[in-house]
């Protein structure tokens, strides 16, 4: 469906607020999502900024004056209550179709907030923020909540859609083009890019690297090393302090991801052999997840090691090494032992193979088209 198909039937207002300086990855993701929407239907207003007075003023001004058919709002506990009157007015007095995207399932959000110093304030706020979601016509989720109060209240409104990645944003010069089938590696370079939290399973990876280090010292097998690109945090610093041996032996390298450029990150992708996706999804208590980084790795033609709890990639293939949950260092160590043989079967054109599942089929409009079509027929 192209823009002209919806020119007279649908227009959209996109609303999101967050700290843009501290979340450059999220800023990029949202900008790509907006581009995808623009490619498929008219977007009358895009309101994406830090959470401040100007943001609220602009949202109220637009929602009280616009005749847009669809309001797409990216949920935040810091803005929902303030925006509720405007969203209520748009839905019930202007007949707008309200779509609320929950970037993080509620059950996971509660876990995240428990580690914050302001948790005594934020957790109750998060709990009561469930109820204002009645204003939404549809709620877009990125993971399964399982049995919860949220599902009891909003099961009929919710739709679970996988994350997607804008493949066209990747410079072709940065694609990994190593012909795995024609080489026997002496060193296999792993890459993991994340704002490290417990569910990324970095502790599992580090422990598996230690197991492989002992195994490698007595056998003629490739050396496996890993580069982590992540912002600093108390959790990360504490974890790395327990595995100084790997850092000292150059088997593990940490790069602060706060100020790294896209070109520099793409160059790291290009010089890597295998990417590591989230390894601790079972810690979230979710049924299935849609890990955005997996899609980004595929866009760079990198094979991926990850959880079998992905929406789309649930089994081992020649480009996705799915490990059954719950993951353990021993399971990942076993995977490391098989990497040389697996890489010989890994195709070069991973980007082309995965694109129908991660880009054009599941990009922002395609994964929401049923919701947007419903807005035309309501």
C-alpha positions in Angstrom: 0.0 0.0 0.0 1.4 3.4 -0.9 0.8 6.9 0.3 -1.8 7.7 -2.3 -4.0 4.8 -1.2 -4.5 6.5 2.1 -4.4 10.2 0.9 -8.1 10.7 1.5 -8.7 8.1 4.1 -6.0 8.4 6.8 -3.5 10.8 8.2 -1.4 10.3 11.3 0.1 12.3 14.2 3.2 10.7 15.8 4.0 11.5 19.4 7.0 10.4 21.5 9.1 12.0 24.2 12.3 10.9 25.8 15.8 12.1 26.7 17.4 12.4 23.3 20.9 13.0 24.5 21.0 9.9 26.7 19.1 7.7 24.2 20.7 8.2 20.8 19.8 4.6 19.7 16.1 5.2 20.5 16.2 8.5 18.7 17.5 6.8 15.6 14.9 4.0 15.9 12.0 6.5 16.2 13.3 8.6 13.2 13.4 5.4 11.1 9.9 4.4 12.2 8.6 7.9 11.3 10.2 7.6 7.9 8.5 4.2 7.4 5.1 5.7 8.2 5.8 8.6 5.8 6.5 6.1 3.1 3.0 4.6 3.4 0.5 7.2 4.5 0.3 11.0 5.1 1.8 12.1 8.4 0.4 15.4 9.4 2.5 16.1 12.5 5.6 14.5 14.1 6.1 15.5 17.8 9.3 14.0 19.0 11.3 15.8 21.6 12.5 15.8 25.2 9.9 15.8 27.9 9.3 19.5 28.6 6.7 22.2 28.7 7.1 22.9 25.0 6.4 19.2 24.2 3.1 19.2 26.1 2.1 22.6 24.7 2.6 21.3 21.1 0.7 18.1 21.7 -2.3 19.8 23.2 -2.3 22.4 20.4 -2.1 19.7 17.7 -4.6 17.3 19.2 -7.2 19.9 19.9 -7.0 21.3 16.4 -6.1 18.3 14.1 -8.6 16.3 12.1 -6.1 13.4 11.7 -7.6 10.0 11.7 -4.8 8.2 13.6 -2.9 9.3 16.7 0.2 7.2 17.3 1.5 7.7 20.8 4.6 6.0 22.2 3.8 5.2 25.8 5.7 6.9 28.7 4.7 7.0 32.3 6.1 10.5 32.5 3.7 11.9 29.9 0.5 9.7 29.8 -1.3 11.3 32.7 -0.6 14.8 31.3 -1.6 13.9 27.8 -4.7 11.9 28.8 -7.2 14.9 28.4 -5.9 15.6 24.9 -6.0 12.0 23.9 -9.5 11.6 25.4 -10.7 14.7 23.5 -9.2 13.4 20.2 -10.8 10.0 20.5 -14.3 10.9 21.9 -14.8 14.3 20.4 -12.9 14.1 17.1 -13.3 10.4 16.5 -9.5 9.9 16.1 -8.2 6.3 16.3 -5.7 6.1 19.2 -2.8 3.7 18.9 -0.6 3.4 21.9 2.8 1.6 21.5 4.1 -0.1 24.6 7.9 -0.3 23.8 8.4 -2.4 26.9 5.9 -4.9 28.4 4.5 -3.8 31.8 6.0 -6.8 33.6 9.5 -6.0 32.2 9.0 -2.3 33.0 8.4 -3.1 36.6 11.6 -5.1 36.8 13.6 -2.2 35.2 12.2 0.3 37.7 13.1 -1.8 40.7 16.8 -1.0 40.1 16.3 2.8 39.9 16.8 5.0 42.9 13.4 6.6 42.4 11.6 3.2 42.4 9.5 4.1 45.4 7.9 6.8 43.3 8.0 5.3 39.8 6.6 1.8 40.6 3.3 3.1 42.0 3.1 5.5 39.1 3.7 2.7 36.6 1.0 0.6 38.3 -1.8 3.2 38.1 -0.7 4.1 34.5 -2.3 0.9 33.3 -5.8 2.3 33.7 -5.6 5.4 31.5 -4.8 3.1 28.6 -8.6 2.7 28.2 -8.4 5.7 25.9 -6.6 3.6 23.3 -8.4 1.9 20.5 -5.4 -0.4 20.0 -2.3 -1.2 22.0 0.8 -2.3 20.2 3.1 -4.6 22.2 6.6 -5.9 21.4 6.5 -8.9 23.7 4.0 -11.3 25.3 2.9 -10.3 28.9 1.7 -13.8 29.9 -1.0 -13.9 32.6 -1.3 -10.4 34.1 -3.6 -7.6 35.1 -2.7 -5.9 31.8 -4.0 -8.9 29.7 -7.2 -9.1 31.8 -8.0 -5.5 31.1 -6.7 -5.0 27.5 -6.4 -8.4 25.8 -9.0 -7.4 23.2 -7.2 -4.2 22.4 -3.7 -5.5 22.2 -1.8 -6.7 19.1 1.7 -8.1 19.4 4.0 -7.1 16.5 7.7 -7.9 16.0 10.3 -5.2 15.9 11.7 -4.2 12.5 14.8 -2.5 11.2 15.3 -0.1 8.3 17.6 -2.2 6.1 18.0 0.7 3.6 19.8 2.7 6.3 22.8 0.4 6.3 25.6 1.6 4.0 26.4 -1.2 1.6 30.1 -0.6 2.2 29.8 -1.8 5.8 28.1 -5.1 5.0 29.9 -8.2 6.2 31.0 -10.1 3.1 33.4 -12.7 4.4 33.1 -16.0 2.5 32.8 -18.2 5.6 32.8 -21.4 3.5 36.4 -20.9 2.2 38.3 -20.2 5.4 39.2 -22.0 8.6 39.3 -19.3 11.2 42.1 -19.0 13.7 40.1 -16.4 15.7 36.3 -15.9 15.8 35.3 -12.4 16.7 32.0 -11.9 18.5 30.1 -8.6 18.8 27.4 -7.6 21.2 25.8 -4.1 21.2 23.4 -3.3 24.1 22.7 -1.0 27.0 23.5 -3.9 29.2 20.8 -5.2 31.6 20.4 -8.6 33.3 18.2 -10.0 30.4 21.0 -9.5 27.9 22.8 -12.4 29.6 26.3 -10.9 29.6 27.1 -12.9 32.7 26.3 -16.1 30.7 28.5 -14.9 27.8 31.4 -14.1 30.1 31.2 -17.4 31.9 31.0 -19.3 28.6 34.1 -17.4 27.4 35.9 -18.6 30.5 34.9 -22.2 29.9 36.0 -21.9 26.2 39.3 -20.3 27.3 40.1 -23.4 29.4 39.0 -25.7 26.5 41.0 -23.7 23.9 44.3 -23.8 25.8 44.5 -27.6 25.4 43.0 -28.0 21.9 43.8 -26.8 18.4 40.7 -24.7 18.0 40.0 -21.1 17.1 40.4 -18.4 19.7 37.0 -16.8 20.4 37.0 -13.1 21.5 34.2 -10.7 22.0 33.7 -6.9 21.7 31.0 -5.2 23.8 29.6 -1.8 22.8 27.6 -0.5 25.7 27.2 2.6 27.8 28.8 2.4 31.2 26.6 1.5 34.2 27.0 0.3 37.8 25.7 -3.1 36.8 28.2 -3.4 33.9 31.2 -2.2 35.9 30.4 -4.6 38.7 30.1 -7.5 36.2 33.3 -6.8 34.3 35.3 -6.5 37.6 34.6 -10.2 38.1 36.1 -11.2 34.7 39.3 -9.2 34.6 41.1 -12.3 33.3 39.2 -12.1 30.0 40.0 -8.4 29.6 43.7 -8.9 30.4 44.0 -11.7 27.8 42.2 -9.5 25.1 39.4 -12.1 24.9 36.9 -9.4 25.9 36.9 -5.7 25.0 34.5 -3.1 26.1 33.8 0.1 24.1 31.7 2.9 25.6 28.8 3.2 23.3 27.6 6.6 24.3 29.5 8.7 21.8 30.3 6.0 19.1 29.3 7.1 15.6 27.2 5.0 13.3 30.1 4.6 10.9 32.4 3.4 13.6 29.8 1.0 14.8 29.2 -0.3 11.3 33.0 -0.8 10.9 33.0 -2.9 14.1 30.1 -5.0 12.6 32.1 -5.4 9.4 35.1 -6.8 11.2 33.1 -9.2 13.4 32.2 -12.8 12.6 29.1 -13.5 14.8 26.7 -11.2 16.7 25.3 -12.0 20.1 21.7 -11.2 20.8 19.9 -11.2 24.2 20.8 -14.4 26.1 18.6 -14.0 29.2 15.1 -13.5 27.9 13.7 -16.2 30.3 14.6 -13.8 33.1 11.9 -11.4 31.9 9.1 -13.9 32.5 7.8 -13.3 29.0 6.6 -15.8 26.5 8.2 -14.5 23.3 10.1 -11.3 22.5 11.1 -9.5 19.4 14.7 -8.4 19.8 15.5 -5.3 17.8 19.3 -5.9 17.8 18.8 -9.2 16.1 17.2 -7.4 13.2 20.0 -4.8 13.1 22.7 -7.5 13.1 20.9 -9.3 10.2 20.8 -5.9 8.3 24.6 -5.9 8.4 24.6 -9.6 7.2 25.9 -11.0 10.5 24.9 -14.4 11.7 23.4 -14.3 15.2 23.5 -16.4 18.3 20.4 -15.8 20.4 17.4 -17.2 22.3 14.8 -19.5 20.8 12.2 -17.2 22.4 12.2 -14.9 19.4 8.9 -14.4 17.6 10.2 -15.2 14.2 13.5 -17.1 14.8 12.7 -20.0 17.0 14.9 -22.7 15.6 18.6 -23.1 14.6 19.2 -22.2 11.0 22.3 -21.5 8.9 22.2 -17.8 10.1 20.5 -17.9 13.5 21.9 -20.2 16.2 18.9 -20.5 18.5 19.6 -21.8 21.9 16.7 -23.1 24.0 15.7 -21.1 27.1 16.8 -20.9 29.8 20.3 -20.3 28.5 23.3 -21.3 30.6 27.1 -20.9 30.2 27.3 -24.6 29.4 24.8 -24.4 26.5 26.6 -21.3 25.1 30.0 -23.1 25.5 28.6 -26.0 23.5 27.6 -23.5 20.8 31.1 -22.0 20.8 32.5 -25.5 20.1 30.3 -25.8 17.1 31.0 -22.4 15.6 33.7 -23.3 13.1 31.5 -25.9 11.5 28.4 -23.7 11.7 30.2 -20.7 10.1 31.2 -22.9 7.1 27.5 -23.4 6.4 26.5 -19.7 7.0 25.5 -17.9 3.8 27.1 -14.7 2.8 23.7 -13.1 1.9 22.1 -13.2 5.3 20.8 -9.7 4.7 18.9 -10.8 1.6 17.5 -13.9 3.3 16.2 -12.2 6.4 15.0 -9.0 4.8 11.4 -10.3 4.1 11.0 -11.2 7.8 12.7 -8.1 9.3 12.4 -5.2 6.9 9.8 -4.9 4.2 7.2 -7.4 5.7 7.6 -6.1 9.3 8.5 -2.5 8.9 6.5 0.1 10.8 3.5 0.4 8.5 3.4 -3.2 7.4 3.3 -4.6 10.9 0.5 -2.1 11.8 -1.5 -2.2 8.6 -4.4 -4.1 10.2 -4.6 -1.4 12.9 -4.5 1.4 10.3 -7.0 -0.2 8.0 -9.3 -0.6 11.0 -9.1 3.1 11.5 -10.5 3.6 8.0 -13.5 1.4 8.6 -14.5 2.3 12.1 
